[in-house]
Amino acid sequence: MADRKSLTPAIFAIVSLSTGLGGCLSVGPDYVGPDPMLPAKSFYGPPEPAAAVAALPSQGPAKGPVSPVDPLWWRTFRDPTLTSLVQRAAGANLDVRTASMRLAQSRFERGVTAAAALPTGNGNASYNRQQISNQGVVTLVNPLVQQLGVGAFTVPPINVWSPTFDASWELDIWGHVRRQIEAADAQMDAAEEQRRAMLVSTMAELARDYIQLRGVQAQIGILKDNIVSSEDILKLTRTRAEKGMTTGLDVENAAAQVESEKAQLPSLEDQQIELINALSLLLDSPPGALNDELIKSKPIPPVPPQVPLGIPSELARRRPDIRQAEAQLHSATANIGVAVAEFYPTVKLNGSVGANALDFKNLWKPSALQYNFGPSFAVPLFDGGRLKATLHLREAQQQEAAIAYHKTVLGAWHEVVNTLTAYQKEQQRRARLNAQVDHARQVLSLSRTRYNTGVTDFITVLDAERTLLGAQQQYAQSTTNVSTDLVALYKALGGGWEMVFPDKDAPTLATPEMTASVAPAPAAQ
């Protein structure tokens, strides 16, 4: 009992020392977030802060209060089917689910890293039956063996019972483990941002494919209407030929026009099936799974009259790829501290307590107690330059991460400017194409009237018909492009992930329909 009392102050002293030293300092540079790079000229147009909402190109940038980017941007198209598909993709898409598993892995890796800051302990128990040699160490402690001679004395076999508990704790005096945990936390943040970026890309790809599907269906409808019109002209031409009012050449030209238009249908119908199957793949569904839902033609989703763009300084906080690049920069900075800590001595506390007895019933007696404890020190003296090379490597990796962050931010600004310009210019083009369709329709009407009265030839009617069909198809494609350009702009602005994978420190804004089917990555235990 006295041994145990004498042990208590020593244990208390070591624990107090380890607790005090363990929180001393963390060597290496502390991470300081980079300043957001703002463009020299606002991408909204004029540099006034109020010019923060993009309107139709014909109207110019809207003046008024700053409006944030809509986190539910797909709803601005006012298409219930599109909204439903996007909501389903948030939980069903295989790429998003894969990114969720990578996030789970990073959380468990963080748990493995954090475990190094805690003591380790192992319990052991052994039983041995031993026969000690007469010619061994027993001859040194029992002179009677030598007096009687070899074989005259035999040590009987013995039983040895020995349960022990071993513990070890490396004190994190210099912050070696703390910096590792800091780097692991940053890598976990990077994995979260990668998942958000994958979600944004998936939503944008799904919206783009859906809009293109409706655009192809619009072109199919235009083509079928023109086929009906061309067949009517063919019937009229045949009637005129039977009456001798025109020649067989006009009939053949009219028939050729009908077949030319019909020949375009299979290609468009093939595009329709491919786009439906592309949407099925994004939703983890087999080919043809969405045929019943999407095969019926619907209008191309229209764009809203105004598109909120937010303020430029928010882009770095909203785009997942920028946030991911910053997290990787943070991790690389923390790894420098890990490398610096390797230069310092390591202090480890080791201890073992147990019992040893030749009879099992004696294990529980105080006299069977045995223990040892104490610190151990390790100082790096010579390593062939490994530590210095590792430090330089980590510093170079940190500089690489800083350059990657700069490139990511700069690329984001370029993407926003380019997509906004494309969106505005395509709207201007669509307005001109709309006017062209109106004029082409008038030309065809006048050409038919003049042909019926014999004022003009049939070639003029065919040219007018081809011109109208081409103008209508271009207008449908331009309408599709306007909507897909807006999707690209929303993707460039980085919105959409807030409803599904919100920041842990941000208010919860997710709607039930967006979160019901999302399987979150498991947290580390």
Helices and strands as residue ranges (DSSP letters): H 2-22, E 53-55, G 73-77, H 80-92, H 94-115, E 120-130, H 138-141, H 143-148, E 158-171, H 176-242, H 248-263, H 265-282, H 291-294, E 306-308, G 312-314, H 315-318, H 320-341, E 346-355, G 360-362, G 366-368, E 369-378, H 386-452, H 458-493, G 497-499, H 512-515
